[in-house]
Each structure stands twice: as structure tokens, then as C-alpha cells.
Amino acid sequence: MKVKQIAITTEFIKLDSFLKFAGVCETGGEAKILIQEGLVSVEGETCTMRGKKLYPGMTVQVADDETQYEVIGGVR
């Protein structure tokens, strides 16, 4: 499995925004569908909350994607 680190410059980022920012999907609508269909995992657990706050050190995975995305950076 490939790990791709995605740097943020804020304290946290919401899951739907993160998927767009990381280039997993092109629009917020696509992100919403992926999340609602249970195809996104945060820290290994399926997450259906679009507004889930992601902090540095957390990981995200999308079904059928060989890449695990790790949130890095941020201001604490």
C-alpha cells in the first residue's frame, strides 16, 4: 500500500474538503457521495460524516484505492 502525505496549514480539515484537497475527487458532490456510500475510512473505521474533522496524524482510505492518505502539518 502506498502512503501519500497531504499537508494542511490549518488546525484541522473536514473530511469532504480533504478528499477534494487531496485530489481523490474533483468536486464536493463527488466527495459527499463517496462518504455517504460508506466508501471512506478514517483511522481504519468507515466514516459517513462529511464534516468529520481530520487532524495531523490521522489517515484516510477510500475503497478500491491502493493509497492511504495521511494528514500532516497544521497548527496546534
PyMOL Python script that loads the backbone (N, CA, C, O; Angstrom):
from pymol import cmd

cmd.read_pdbstr("""\
ATOM      1  N   MET A   1       0.843  -1.187   0.000  1.00  0.00           N
ATOM      2  CA  MET A   1       0.000   0.000   0.000  1.00  0.00           C
ATOM      3  C   MET A   1       0.886   1.247   0.000  1.00  0.00           C
ATOM      4  O   MET A   1       1.870   1.328   0.735  1.00  0.00           O
ATOM      5  N   LYS A   2       0.522   2.197  -0.824  1.00  0.00           N
ATOM      6  CA  LYS A   2       1.256   3.452  -0.925  1.00  0.00           C
ATOM      7  C   LYS A   2       0.673   4.452   0.066  1.00  0.00           C
ATOM      8  O   LYS A   2      -0.544   4.527   0.233  1.00  0.00           O
ATOM      9  N   VAL A   3       1.538   5.217   0.722  1.00  0.00           N
ATOM     10  CA  VAL A   3       1.094   6.261   1.641  1.00  0.00           C
ATOM     11  C   VAL A   3       1.416   7.612   1.015  1.00  0.00           C
ATOM     12  O   VAL A   3       2.547   7.865   0.599  1.00  0.00           O
ATOM     13  N   LYS A   4       0.418   8.464   0.955  1.00  0.00           N
ATOM     14  CA  LYS A   4       0.601   9.807   0.406  1.00  0.00           C
ATOM     15  C   LYS A   4       0.307  10.805   1.510  1.00  0.00           C
ATOM     16  O   LYS A   4      -0.788  10.813   2.071  1.00  0.00           O
ATOM     17  N   GLN A   5       1.281  11.643   1.820  1.00  0.00           N
ATOM     18  CA  GLN A   5       1.096  12.642   2.870  1.00  0.00           C
ATOM     19  C   GLN A   5       0.523  13.915   2.268  1.00  0.00           C
ATOM     20  O   GLN A   5       1.004  14.410   1.249  1.00  0.00           O
ATOM     21  N   ILE A   6      -0.513  14.435   2.914  1.00  0.00           N
ATOM     22  CA  ILE A   6      -1.179  15.649   2.477  1.00  0.00           C
ATOM     23  C   ILE A   6      -1.027  16.688   3.582  1.00  0.00           C
ATOM     24  O   ILE A   6      -1.547  16.514   4.684  1.00  0.00           O
ATOM     25  N   ALA A   7      -0.311  17.770   3.279  1.00  0.00           N
ATOM     26  CA  ALA A   7      -0.060  18.813   4.277  1.00  0.00           C
ATOM     27  C   ALA A   7      -1.194  19.830   4.297  1.00  0.00           C
ATOM     28  O   ALA A   7      -1.647  20.308   3.257  1.00  0.00           O
ATOM     29  N   ILE A   8      -1.636  20.143   5.505  1.00  0.00           N
ATOM     30  CA  ILE A   8      -2.633  21.197   5.679  1.00  0.00           C
ATOM     31  C   ILE A   8      -1.986  22.342   6.456  1.00  0.00           C
ATOM     32  O   ILE A   8      -0.996  22.140   7.159  1.00  0.00           O
ATOM     33  N   THR A   9      -2.542  23.526   6.329  1.00  0.00           N
ATOM     34  CA  THR A   9      -1.974  24.686   7.016  1.00  0.00           C
ATOM     35  C   THR A   9      -2.897  25.209   8.105  1.00  0.00           C
ATOM     36  O   THR A   9      -2.665  26.277   8.672  1.00  0.00           O
ATOM     37  N   THR A  10      -3.945  24.449   8.391  1.00  0.00           N
ATOM     38  CA  THR A  10      -4.900  24.822   9.430  1.00  0.00           C
ATOM     39  C   THR A  10      -4.861  23.770  10.532  1.00  0.00           C
ATOM     40  O   THR A  10      -4.198  22.743  10.393  1.00  0.00           O
ATOM     41  N   GLU A  11      -5.567  24.027  11.617  1.00  0.00           N
ATOM     42  CA  GLU A  11      -5.588  23.083  12.736  1.00  0.00           C
ATOM     43  C   GLU A  11      -6.213  21.755  12.327  1.00  0.00           C
ATOM     44  O   GLU A  11      -5.759  20.692  12.750  1.00  0.00           O
ATOM     45  N   PHE A  12      -7.263  21.821  11.496  1.00  0.00           N
ATOM     46  CA  PHE A  12      -7.952  20.614  11.034  1.00  0.00           C
ATOM     47  C   PHE A  12      -8.538  20.886   9.664  1.00  0.00           C
ATOM     48  O   PHE A  12      -8.552  22.024   9.196  1.00  0.00           O
ATOM     49  N   ILE A  13      -9.024  19.826   9.021  1.00  0.00           N
ATOM     50  CA  ILE A  13      -9.730  19.951   7.752  1.00  0.00           C
ATOM     51  C   ILE A  13     -10.889  18.964   7.786  1.00  0.00           C
ATOM     52  O   ILE A  13     -10.757  17.861   8.315  1.00  0.00           O
ATOM     53  N   LYS A  14     -12.014  19.360   7.225  1.00  0.00           N
ATOM     54  CA  LYS A  14     -13.174  18.461   7.211  1.00  0.00           C
ATOM     55  C   LYS A  14     -12.982  17.402   6.129  1.00  0.00           C
ATOM     56  O   LYS A  14     -12.347  17.647   5.103  1.00  0.00           O
ATOM     57  N   LEU A  15     -13.536  16.239   6.376  1.00  0.00           N
ATOM     58  CA  LEU A  15     -13.330  15.085   5.507  1.00  0.00           C
ATOM     59  C   LEU A  15     -13.680  15.369   4.054  1.00  0.00           C
ATOM     60  O   LEU A  15     -12.893  15.044   3.164  1.00  0.00           O
ATOM     61  N   ASP A  16     -14.835  15.964   3.789  1.00  0.00           N
ATOM     62  CA  ASP A  16     -15.206  16.204   2.390  1.00  0.00           C
ATOM     63  C   ASP A  16     -14.233  17.163   1.710  1.00  0.00           C
ATOM     64  O   ASP A  16     -13.896  16.980   0.541  1.00  0.00           O
ATOM     65  N   SER A  17     -13.785  18.174   2.430  1.00  0.00           N
ATOM     66  CA  SER A  17     -12.804  19.111   1.883  1.00  0.00           C
ATOM     67  C   SER A  17     -11.457  18.432   1.671  1.00  0.00           C
ATOM     68  O   SER A  17     -10.754  18.716   0.700  1.00  0.00           O
ATOM     69  N   PHE A  18     -11.107  17.544   2.573  1.00  0.00           N
ATOM     70  CA  PHE A  18      -9.831  16.828   2.457  1.00  0.00           C
ATOM     71  C   PHE A  18      -9.801  15.975   1.192  1.00  0.00           C
ATOM     72  O   PHE A  18      -8.791  15.946   0.488  1.00  0.00           O
ATOM     73  N   LEU A  19     -10.893  15.285   0.900  1.00  0.00           N
ATOM     74  CA  LEU A  19     -10.930  14.431  -0.288  1.00  0.00           C
ATOM     75  C   LEU A  19     -10.718  15.249  -1.560  1.00  0.00           C
ATOM     76  O   LEU A  19     -10.036  14.802  -2.482  1.00  0.00           O
ATOM     77  N   LYS A  20     -11.299  16.439  -1.609  1.00  0.00           N
ATOM     78  CA  LYS A  20     -11.083  17.335  -2.744  1.00  0.00           C
ATOM     79  C   LYS A  20      -9.645  17.835  -2.762  1.00  0.00           C
ATOM     80  O   LYS A  20      -8.988  17.801  -3.803  1.00  0.00           O
ATOM     81  N   PHE A  21      -9.159  18.293  -1.628  1.00  0.00           N
ATOM     82  CA  PHE A  21      -7.811  18.857  -1.497  1.00  0.00           C
ATOM     83  C   PHE A  21      -6.744  17.831  -1.868  1.00  0.00           C
ATOM     84  O   PHE A  21      -5.732  18.176  -2.477  1.00  0.00           O
ATOM     85  N   ALA A  22      -6.973  16.568  -1.501  1.00  0.00           N
ATOM     86  CA  ALA A  22      -6.004  15.506  -1.773  1.00  0.00           C
ATOM     87  C   ALA A  22      -6.081  15.016  -3.217  1.00  0.00           C
ATOM     88  O   ALA A  22      -5.235  14.241  -3.663  1.00  0.00           O
ATOM     89  N   GLY A  23      -7.104  15.473  -3.944  1.00  0.00           N
ATOM     90  CA  GLY A  23      -7.242  15.071  -5.337  1.00  0.00           C
ATOM     91  C   GLY A  23      -7.931  13.737  -5.533  1.00  0.00           C
ATOM     92  O   GLY A  23      -7.880  13.161  -6.620  1.00  0.00           O
ATOM     93  N   VAL A  24      -8.579  13.238  -4.482  1.00  0.00           N
ATOM     94  CA  VAL A  24      -9.294  11.966  -4.571  1.00  0.00           C
ATOM     95  C   VAL A  24     -10.521  12.140  -5.466  1.00  0.00           C
ATOM     96  O   VAL A  24     -10.867  11.236  -6.226  1.00  0.00           O
ATOM     97  N   CYS A  25     -11.174  13.290  -5.378  1.00  0.00           N
ATOM     98  CA  CYS A  25     -12.317  13.584  -6.235  1.00  0.00           C
ATOM     99  C   CYS A  25     -12.242  15.041  -6.665  1.00  0.00           C
ATOM    100  O   CYS A  25     -11.534  15.846  -6.058  1.00  0.00           O
ATOM    101  N   GLU A  26     -12.971  15.364  -7.705  1.00  0.00           N
ATOM    102  CA  GLU A  26     -12.890  16.706  -8.275  1.00  0.00           C
ATOM    103  C   GLU A  26     -13.854  17.705  -7.651  1.00  0.00           C
ATOM    104  O   GLU A  26     -13.583  18.906  -7.644  1.00  0.00           O
ATOM    105  N   THR A  27     -14.974  17.221  -7.129  1.00  0.00           N
ATOM    106  CA  THR A  27     -15.976  18.138  -6.574  1.00  0.00           C
ATOM    107  C   THR A  27     -16.411  17.705  -5.177  1.00  0.00           C
ATOM    108  O   THR A  27     -16.210  16.565  -4.757  1.00  0.00           O
ATOM    109  N   GLY A  28     -17.014  18.658  -4.481  1.00  0.00           N
ATOM    110  CA  GLY A  28     -17.573  18.339  -3.172  1.00  0.00           C
ATOM    111  C   GLY A  28     -18.713  17.346  -3.277  1.00  0.00           C
ATOM    112  O   GLY A  28     -18.930  16.544  -2.368  1.00  0.00           O
ATOM    113  N   GLY A  29     -19.446  17.394  -4.389  1.00  0.00           N
ATOM    114  CA  GLY A  29     -20.539  16.454  -4.610  1.00  0.00           C
ATOM    115  C   GLY A  29     -20.040  15.023  -4.714  1.00  0.00           C
ATOM    116  O   GLY A  29     -20.651  14.101  -4.175  1.00  0.00           O
ATOM    117  N   GLU A  30     -18.923  14.845  -5.412  1.00  0.00           N
ATOM    118  CA  GLU A  30     -18.330  13.504  -5.514  1.00  0.00           C
ATOM    119  C   GLU A  30     -17.884  13.018  -4.136  1.00  0.00           C
ATOM    120  O   GLU A  30     -18.085  11.856  -3.785  1.00  0.00           O
ATOM    121  N   ALA A  31     -17.274  13.919  -3.359  1.00  0.00           N
ATOM    122  CA  ALA A  31     -16.829  13.563  -2.014  1.00  0.00           C
ATOM    123  C   ALA A  31     -18.012  13.145  -1.156  1.00  0.00           C
ATOM    124  O   ALA A  31     -17.941  12.160  -0.422  1.00  0.00           O
ATOM    125  N   LYS A  32     -19.102  13.901  -1.252  1.00  0.00           N
ATOM    126  CA  LYS A  32     -20.312  13.612  -0.477  1.00  0.00           C
ATOM    127  C   LYS A  32     -20.826  12.210  -0.787  1.00  0.00           C
ATOM    128  O   LYS A  32     -21.181  11.462   0.124  1.00  0.00           O
ATOM    129  N   ILE A  33     -20.868  11.852  -2.071  1.00  0.00           N
ATOM    130  CA  ILE A  33     -21.359  10.529  -2.470  1.00  0.00           C
ATOM    131  C   ILE A  33     -20.454   9.422  -1.933  1.00  0.00           C
ATOM    132  O   ILE A  33     -20.942   8.429  -1.393  1.00  0.00           O
ATOM    133  N   LEU A  34     -19.135   9.588  -2.077  1.00  0.00           N
ATOM    134  CA  LEU A  34     -18.203   8.572  -1.564  1.00  0.00           C
ATOM    135  C   LEU A  34     -18.415   8.344  -0.072  1.00  0.00           C
ATOM    136  O   LEU A  34     -18.448   7.206   0.397  1.00  0.00           O
ATOM    137  N   ILE A  35     -18.558   9.438   0.662  1.00  0.00           N
ATOM    138  CA  ILE A  35     -18.715   9.356   2.119  1.00  0.00           C
ATOM    139  C   ILE A  35     -20.056   8.727   2.481  1.00  0.00           C
ATOM    140  O   ILE A  35     -20.110   7.831   3.324  1.00  0.00           O
ATOM    141  N   GLN A  36     -21.138   9.183   1.856  1.00  0.00           N
ATOM    142  CA  GLN A  36     -22.472   8.662   2.171  1.00  0.00           C
ATOM    143  C   GLN A  36     -22.600   7.176   1.849  1.00  0.00           C
ATOM    144  O   GLN A  36     -23.326   6.453   2.531  1.00  0.00           O
ATOM    145  N   GLU A  37     -21.902   6.721   0.817  1.00  0.00           N
ATOM    146  CA  GLU A  37     -21.978   5.307   0.438  1.00  0.00           C
ATOM    147  C   GLU A  37     -21.075   4.416   1.287  1.00  0.00           C
ATOM    148  O   GLU A  37     -20.989   3.211   1.048  1.00  0.00           O
ATOM    149  N   GLY A  38     -20.400   5.008   2.281  1.00  0.00           N
ATOM    150  CA  GLY A  38     -19.571   4.225   3.190  1.00  0.00           C
ATOM    151  C   GLY A  38     -18.280   3.731   2.571  1.00  0.00           C
ATOM    152  O   GLY A  38     -17.749   2.697   2.976  1.00  0.00           O
ATOM    153  N   LEU A  39     -17.771   4.465   1.590  1.00  0.00           N
ATOM    154  CA  LEU A  39     -16.561   4.043   0.887  1.00  0.00           C
ATOM    155  C   LEU A  39     -15.295   4.698   1.428  1.00  0.00           C
ATOM    156  O   LEU A  39     -14.208   4.501   0.886  1.00  0.00           O
ATOM    157  N   VAL A  40     -15.438   5.481   2.503  1.00  0.00           N
ATOM    158  CA  VAL A  40     -14.297   6.190   3.069  1.00  0.00           C
ATOM    159  C   VAL A  40     -14.062   5.731   4.507  1.00  0.00           C
ATOM    160  O   VAL A  40     -14.992   5.648   5.309  1.00  0.00           O
ATOM    161  N   SER A  41     -12.805   5.437   4.811  1.00  0.00           N
ATOM    162  CA  SER A  41     -12.430   5.049   6.174  1.00  0.00           C
ATOM    163  C   SER A  41     -11.487   6.091   6.755  1.00  0.00           C
ATOM    164  O   SER A  41     -10.584   6.576   6.073  1.00  0.00           O
ATOM    165  N   VAL A  42     -11.705   6.432   8.021  1.00  0.00           N
ATOM    166  CA  VAL A  42     -10.828   7.331   8.760  1.00  0.00           C
ATOM    167  C   VAL A  42     -10.274   6.528   9.922  1.00  0.00           C
ATOM    168  O   VAL A  42     -11.027   5.984  10.729  1.00  0.00           O
ATOM    169  N   GLU A  43      -8.961   6.458  10.000  1.00  0.00           N
ATOM    170  CA  GLU A  43      -8.304   5.687  11.060  1.00  0.00           C
ATOM    171  C   GLU A  43      -8.783   4.231  11.057  1.00  0.00           C
ATOM    172  O   GLU A  43      -8.905   3.615  12.116  1.00  0.00           O
ATOM    173  N   GLY A  44      -9.053   3.685   9.872  1.00  0.00           N
ATOM    174  CA  GLY A  44      -9.443   2.290   9.751  1.00  0.00           C
ATOM    175  C   GLY A  44     -10.914   2.001   9.984  1.00  0.00           C
ATOM    176  O   GLY A  44     -11.337   0.850   9.877  1.00  0.00           O
ATOM    177  N   GLU A  45     -11.707   3.021  10.301  1.00  0.00           N
ATOM    178  CA  GLU A  45     -13.136   2.849  10.564  1.00  0.00           C
ATOM    179  C   GLU A  45     -13.950   3.561   9.490  1.00  0.00           C
ATOM    180  O   GLU A  45     -13.640   4.698   9.133  1.00  0.00           O
ATOM    181  N   THR A  46     -14.984   2.908   8.974  1.00  0.00           N
ATOM    182  CA  THR A  46     -15.853   3.533   7.984  1.00  0.00           C
ATOM    183  C   THR A  46     -16.448   4.806   8.573  1.00  0.00           C
ATOM    184  O   THR A  46     -16.924   4.811   9.708  1.00  0.00           O
ATOM    185  N   CYS A  47     -16.419   5.888   7.792  1.00  0.00           N
ATOM    186  CA  CYS A  47     -16.925   7.175   8.268  1.00  0.00           C
ATOM    187  C   CYS A  47     -17.944   7.707   7.268  1.00  0.00           C
ATOM    188  O   CYS A  47     -17.655   7.811   6.076  1.00  0.00           O
ATOM    189  N   THR A  48     -19.135   8.044   7.753  1.00  0.00           N
ATOM    190  CA  THR A  48     -20.175   8.591   6.892  1.00  0.00           C
ATOM    191  C   THR A  48     -20.495  10.049   7.245  1.00  0.00           C
ATOM    192  O   THR A  48     -21.523  10.583   6.830  1.00  0.00           O
ATOM    193  N   MET A  49     -19.611  10.681   8.009  1.00  0.00           N
ATOM    194  CA  MET A  49     -19.808  12.085   8.405  1.00  0.00           C
ATOM    195  C   MET A  49     -18.951  12.990   7.526  1.00  0.00           C
ATOM    196  O   MET A  49     -17.726  12.995   7.644  1.00  0.00           O
ATOM    197  N   ARG A  50     -19.596  13.758   6.645  1.00  0.00           N
ATOM    198  CA  ARG A  50     -18.862  14.662   5.754  1.00  0.00           C
ATOM    199  C   ARG A  50     -18.028  15.675   6.520  1.00  0.00           C
ATOM    200  O   ARG A  50     -16.933  16.042   6.092  1.00  0.00           O
ATOM    201  N   GLY A  51     -18.549  16.124   7.654  1.00  0.00           N
ATOM    202  CA  GLY A  51     -17.891  17.166   8.431  1.00  0.00           C
ATOM    203  C   GLY A  51     -16.889  16.658   9.446  1.00  0.00           C
ATOM    204  O   GLY A  51     -16.411  17.431  10.276  1.00  0.00           O
ATOM    205  N   LYS A  52     -16.560  15.375   9.402  1.00  0.00           N
ATOM    206  CA  LYS A  52     -15.588  14.794  10.339  1.00  0.00           C
ATOM    207  C   LYS A  52     -14.300  15.608  10.290  1.00  0.00           C
ATOM    208  O   LYS A  52     -13.743  15.823   9.213  1.00  0.00           O
ATOM    209  N   LYS A  53     -13.830  16.056  11.435  1.00  0.00           N
ATOM    210  CA  LYS A  53     -12.608  16.856  11.489  1.00  0.00           C
ATOM    211  C   LYS A  53     -11.394  15.934  11.463  1.00  0.00           C
ATOM    212  O   LYS A  53     -11.287  14.996  12.253  1.00  0.00           O
ATOM    213  N   LEU A  54     -10.491  16.220  10.547  1.00  0.00           N
ATOM    214  CA  LEU A  54      -9.251  15.466  10.436  1.00  0.00           C
ATOM    215  C   LEU A  54      -8.109  16.327  10.948  1.00  0.00           C
ATOM    216  O   LEU A  54      -7.975  17.493  10.576  1.00  0.00           O
ATOM    217  N   TYR A  55      -7.290  15.736  11.805  1.00  0.00           N
ATOM    218  CA  TYR A  55      -6.141  16.431  12.386  1.00  0.00           C
ATOM    219  C   TYR A  55      -4.863  15.753  11.909  1.00  0.00           C
ATOM    220  O   TYR A  55      -4.893  14.599  11.483  1.00  0.00           O
ATOM    221  N   PRO A  56      -3.729  16.473  11.980  1.00  0.00           N
ATOM    222  CA  PRO A  56      -2.467  15.855  11.587  1.00  0.00           C
ATOM    223  C   PRO A  56      -2.254  14.532  12.316  1.00  0.00           C
ATOM    224  O   PRO A  56      -2.525  14.403  13.510  1.00  0.00           O
ATOM    225  N   GLY A  57      -1.758  13.551  11.557  1.00  0.00           N
ATOM    226  CA  GLY A  57      -1.512  12.217  12.097  1.00  0.00           C
ATOM    227  C   GLY A  57      -2.616  11.235  11.767  1.00  0.00           C
ATOM    228  O   GLY A  57      -2.423  10.025  11.885  1.00  0.00           O
ATOM    229  N   MET A  58      -3.780  11.740  11.353  1.00  0.00           N
ATOM    230  CA  MET A  58      -4.899  10.862  11.010  1.00  0.00           C
ATOM    231  C   MET A  58      -4.732  10.343   9.583  1.00  0.00           C
ATOM    232  O   MET A  58      -4.111  10.990   8.740  1.00  0.00           O
ATOM    233  N   THR A  59      -5.301   9.157   9.331  1.00  0.00           N
ATOM    234  CA  THR A  59      -5.220   8.565   7.997  1.00  0.00           C
ATOM    235  C   THR A  59      -6.608   8.365   7.408  1.00  0.00           C
ATOM    236  O   THR A  59      -7.591   8.165   8.121  1.00  0.00           O
ATOM    237  N   VAL A  60      -6.653   8.427   6.074  1.00  0.00           N
ATOM    238  CA  VAL A  60      -7.903   8.274   5.328  1.00  0.00           C
ATOM    239  C   VAL A  60      -7.654   7.289   4.201  1.00  0.00           C
ATOM    240  O   VAL A  60      -6.603   7.318   3.561  1.00  0.00           O
ATOM    241  N   GLN A  61      -8.618   6.424   3.963  1.00  0.00           N
ATOM    242  CA  GLN A  61      -8.533   5.482   2.847  1.00  0.00           C
ATOM    243  C   GLN A  61      -9.879   5.429   2.143  1.00  0.00           C
ATOM    244  O   GLN A  61     -10.934   5.462   2.777  1.00  0.00           O
ATOM    245  N   VAL A  62      -9.821   5.344   0.819  1.00  0.00           N
ATOM    246  CA  VAL A  62     -11.021   5.240   0.000  1.00  0.00           C
ATOM    247  C   VAL A  62     -11.032   3.850  -0.608  1.00  0.00           C
ATOM    248  O   VAL A  62     -10.010   3.374  -1.101  1.00  0.00           O
ATOM    249  N   ALA A  63     -12.207   3.187  -0.573  1.00  0.00           N
ATOM    250  CA  ALA A  63     -12.341   1.835  -1.128  1.00  0.00           C
ATOM    251  C   ALA A  63     -11.805   1.800  -2.555  1.00  0.00           C
ATOM    252  O   ALA A  63     -11.946   2.768  -3.302  1.00  0.00           O
ATOM    253  N   ASP A  64     -11.198   0.695  -2.922  1.00  0.00           N
ATOM    254  CA  ASP A  64     -10.647   0.483  -4.266  1.00  0.00           C
ATOM    255  C   ASP A  64      -9.489   1.415  -4.602  1.00  0.00           C
ATOM    256  O   ASP A  64      -9.100   1.505  -5.766  1.00  0.00           O
ATOM    257  N   ASP A  65      -8.935   2.101  -3.627  1.00  0.00           N
ATOM    258  CA  ASP A  65      -7.777   2.964  -3.851  1.00  0.00           C
ATOM    259  C   ASP A  65      -6.617   2.354  -3.071  1.00  0.00           C
ATOM    260  O   ASP A  65      -6.728   2.125  -1.867  1.00  0.00           O
ATOM    261  N   GLU A  66      -5.521   2.093  -3.746  1.00  0.00           N
ATOM    262  CA  GLU A  66      -4.358   1.473  -3.106  1.00  0.00           C
ATOM    263  C   GLU A  66      -3.568   2.462  -2.256  1.00  0.00           C
ATOM    264  O   GLU A  66      -2.568   2.090  -1.642  1.00  0.00           O
ATOM    265  N   THR A  67      -4.005   3.710  -2.217  1.00  0.00           N
ATOM    266  CA  THR A  67      -3.278   4.748  -1.488  1.00  0.00           C
ATOM    267  C   THR A  67      -3.949   5.051  -0.159  1.00  0.00           C
ATOM    268  O   THR A  67      -5.171   5.170  -0.068  1.00  0.00           O
ATOM    269  N   GLN A  68      -3.121   5.172   0.867  1.00  0.00           N
ATOM    270  CA  GLN A  68      -3.604   5.637   2.172  1.00  0.00           C
ATOM    271  C   GLN A  68      -3.121   7.076   2.297  1.00  0.00           C
ATOM    272  O   GLN A  68      -1.945   7.362   2.069  1.00  0.00           O
ATOM    273  N   TYR A  69      -4.021   7.977   2.657  1.00  0.00           N
ATOM    274  CA  TYR A  69      -3.704   9.395   2.769  1.00  0.00           C
ATOM    275  C   TYR A  69      -3.481   9.755   4.230  1.00  0.00           C
ATOM    276  O   TYR A  69      -4.305   9.438   5.088  1.00  0.00           O
ATOM    277  N   GLU A  70      -2.366  10.415   4.508  1.00  0.00           N
ATOM    278  CA  GLU A  70      -2.046  10.813   5.875  1.00  0.00           C
ATOM    279  C   GLU A  70      -2.038  12.342   5.950  1.00  0.00           C
ATOM    280  O   GLU A  70      -1.392  13.016   5.148  1.00  0.00           O
ATOM    281  N   VAL A  71      -2.768  12.867   6.930  1.00  0.00           N
ATOM    282  CA  VAL A  71      -2.816  14.309   7.148  1.00  0.00           C
ATOM    283  C   VAL A  71      -1.549  14.712   7.908  1.00  0.00           C
ATOM    284  O   VAL A  71      -1.231  14.137   8.949  1.00  0.00           O
ATOM    285  N   ILE A  72      -0.837  15.696   7.381  1.00  0.00           N
ATOM    286  CA  ILE A  72       0.347  16.202   8.091  1.00  0.00           C
ATOM    287  C   ILE A  72       0.278  17.717   8.166  1.00  0.00           C
ATOM    288  O   ILE A  72      -0.503  18.350   7.456  1.00  0.00           O
ATOM    289  N   GLY A  73       1.102  18.294   9.033  1.00  0.00           N
ATOM    290  CA  GLY A  73       1.165  19.739   9.165  1.00  0.00           C
ATOM    291  C   GLY A  73       0.148  20.254  10.136  1.00  0.00           C
ATOM    292  O   GLY A  73      -0.163  19.605  11.135  1.00  0.00           O
ATOM    293  N   GLY A  74      -0.372  21.424   9.842  1.00  0.00           N
ATOM    294  CA  GLY A  74      -1.382  22.000  10.707  1.00  0.00           C
ATOM    295  C   GLY A  74      -0.792  22.837  11.819  1.00  0.00           C
ATOM    296  O   GLY A  74       0.406  22.771  12.093  1.00  0.00           O
ATOM    297  N   VAL A  75      -1.620  23.609  12.445  1.00  0.00           N
ATOM    298  CA  VAL A  75      -1.233  24.473  13.545  1.00  0.00           C
ATOM    299  C   VAL A  75      -1.979  23.994  14.769  1.00  0.00           C
ATOM    300  O   VAL A  75      -3.200  23.845  14.726  1.00  0.00           O
ATOM    301  N   ARG A  76      -1.293  23.755  15.832  1.00  0.00           N
ATOM    302  CA  ARG A  76      -1.953  23.275  17.059  1.00  0.00           C
ATOM    303  C   ARG A  76      -2.043  24.371  18.083  1.00  0.00           C
ATOM    304  O   ARG A  76      -2.566  24.153  19.176  1.00  0.00           O
TER     305      ARG A  76
END
""", "prot")
cmd.dss("prot")
cmd.show_as("cartoon", "prot")
cmd.util.cbc("prot")
cmd.orient("prot")
